[in-house]
Amino acid sequence: MNKKLILLLAAAVTTASLVSVSARTWTRSSDGATIEGEFVRVKDANTVYIARAGGATVEIPIAALSAEDQAFIKEKAAAAQPGSEEKKEAPKGETEVTLAGAHLCCGGCKTGVEDAVAGIKDLEVSMSGSNITVKGKSGNDVQKALDAIAAAGYYGNSDNETVKIADGKASDEETDSVKVSNVHLCCGKCVSAVDDVVKAITGASGHDAEKGSDSFTIKGEKIKPSAVLAALRAEGLNGTVK
């Protein structure tokens, strides 16, 4: 446990009596120490925001909390996911969406995108740099194209809040081996992108990705599949992570 976290939790304990009675009691797994605070939201896969007395909001590492607290956080996070609320409708008229940051290192990558959307009618697709622009007669048509692009192993950040690649799902449970499938790896530069993925993942030590394959395994110690998916998407790639 680092000193910053210990001091943070200790300070929170001293002010616990000032928090409203509706606040939750949070327990530190290492020694059973408790604090009072209200759940605000999950910052990322590793951190939660908790509101203390006086309105101050602090960041607490999820792994430092008890199993019961972690289950509570997981439930709250699931309830806040897109789809738990009423989903906004895609535009009904002509729609154009750009995916930024996609991995398009060569002609083979661009051909892969074109092949992915080939079966969708009345669609225009253009690519420039790391951007994929899709134009269709409706938001639903464009959404179908983005789903197909993601399934083909590509990822990009959409400039449209309703028409975009769906949030990925992967476990937070640590493991020594993570399988990634349905990835576009047409050339050596694609494999080099996987090198960068591995470098960005805590605990990862190597991979067996090869040119022309659509799957690979990342090995190491205490690797989180969720971290693998995040790193993969940061490189403009997409896949199924288990």
N, C-alpha and C positions, 0 to 999 in steps of 0.2 A: 504494500500500500504506500503510495508516495506521500510526502509531507504535505503537499498542497491539498490532497483529498482529506487527510486526517484533520488538518486545520479547518477545512471547510465544514466537515461533519461536526467537529467539536463546537464550532461557532453556532451551527444550526441547533445543536442540542441545548445550548444556553438560552436560546430565544424560543424554545418550543412552547413554553407556557403562554406565550403571547399570541400564538396562532389560534384561529377560530376552532371551535370544537368539531367543525365539519372536516377539518384537515385529516389526512391519512397519516398513520404512524408507519414510518419507513425504517427498515432494519438493515444494518450493515452486516453482511454475511461473515466477515472475519472474526468479529468479537461480540456481535449481538447488540451493539450500541444502536439507539433509536433516535430519530428526529421526527418532528411534526411538520407537515407541509402538504400543499395541494398540488396534485398532478396538473401540469400545464400542457405539455406536449412532448413528443419524442423529437429530439434534434436530428439524430441519425441512428444507425444500427447499434451504436455503442453508448449513446448519451441521452439522458432524459432531463427535461427542465422541471424543477420543482419550485413552487412559490412559497416563500417563508413569510414570517411575520413582518408587517410593515410594507408588504408589497414587493420585497426583493426577490428576484428569481435567480436560482443558482443551477449550475450544470452538475449532474451527478453521473459518474460512470455506471451504466446498468449492471455490469459484471460485479460491481462492489456490493450490490443489494442482494437480499435474500431471494430464494427461489420463488416464494410467494409474491414478493414485490415484482420480480421479473415477469411472472405470469400475469399479474395485474397490468403491467405496462404493455405486454404483448396484446392483451385484450383491448386496451384503450387504443393502441396503434391500429389494430385491425378495424375498429369501429370508425377510425378517421380516414381510412383508405378510400380513394375514389371508387364509387360504386356503392358505398355504404350510405351515401346521400344521393339525392335525385341527380341523375346524370344529365348534364346539359346536352341539348340536341345539337347534332352536327348541322352546319349550314345547309339549307335546302337548295339554294341556287348554285351557280358556278363557283367553284372553290379552288383556290391555289394555296398550297402549303409548301414551305421549304424546310427540309431537315438539314440542320447544320452540324458539322463535325463528323460526318460519315467517313468510313475508311474506303477511299477510292484511289488506291495507289497506282492503278494501271488500267489498261483497256479491258482486261479480264474482269476486274471488279465492276466496271461500268456495264459490261455485258451481263453480269450476274444480276444487276438491278433490273435491266431491261427484260431479261428472261423471267424474273419474278413476277412482273406485272403484265406480261404478254397476254394473259387471258382476260384482262379487264378492258371492257369496251370504252370508247370515247375518252381516252386518257392521254394526256401529254406529259412526258417525262423528260427533263433536261438535267444535266449534271455539269457542275463547274467547281473546280477545286475539290473541297470536301462537302459541297452542298448538293442535295438532291431536291429538285423542285418538281412537284406533282400538281397537275391541273386537271380537274374533272368537272362533269356536269353538276355534281352535288357533293356535299361533304361526305356522304356515305360512300360514294364511289372512291373518293380520295382516301378515306379511312381503310377501305378494302386494299388499296394499293400499299398503304403504309404497313398494314398487317402482313402483306405478302413480302414486303421488303425486309421487315424484321424477321420473318420466318426463314428468309434466305441468308440470314447471318449478318445483317447490317443494322446499325443504330445511328440515329441523329436526333438532335433536339429540335422539336417542332416550333414554328413561330405562331401556331394556332393553339389556343388553350383547350379546345374540344376535339380537334382532329390531330392525333399524335400517336406515337408508338406507346403501347400500354406499359405500365410500370412492371418491372420484372419481379419475379418471386424466386427467392433462394433462401435456404436455411441459414440461421446464425450459429448453428452448432459446429464447434470446431472439429476438424478432421485432418488426417495426414495426406489425404488424396481426394481431389475433386475432379469429376468428369465433366467436360464441356462438349456439347454436341450441337449440330446444326449451325456451324460457323462457316463463313466464307473464307477459304484459305487457298487462293488460286496461284500464289507466287511466293517468292522468297521474302518480299517486303511484307506480305501478310503475316508470314511466320515471324518476322522481326517485330511486328506489332505485338505478337503474343509475348515476345521477350520483354517488351515494355510493360505488358500486363503483369507478368510475374514480378518484375521489379517493384511494382506499386502495391503488392500484396504482402502484408505482414505475415511472416512465417513461410512463405513460398520459396522454394529453392530451385525449381526447374520444371520443364514441361517436355512433352514428346510430340508437339505439333509438327506436321510435315506438309510441304507443298502438295496441294491436290486433295488433301484429306478434309473431312468436314467435322472432325472431332479430335480431341486430345485430352490428356490428363495432366493436371498440375499437382506436383508433390511437394511436401515440406512438413512442417509441424504446426499444429493448431491453426489450420487455415479455415477461414469462414467462407462458405460458398457465397454468401451475400456480398462479401468483399471482392470475390472473384468476378461476380456479375457487374459490380460497380466499376471495377478496373477495366473489364472488357468493354463496357459501354463508353467509358472515357476515351478509349482508343477508336471509337466509331464502329465497333463490332458488336454482334449480338449472338446469343446462343442459349441453349438450355443447360442450366448448371445444377449438378447434383453431387 
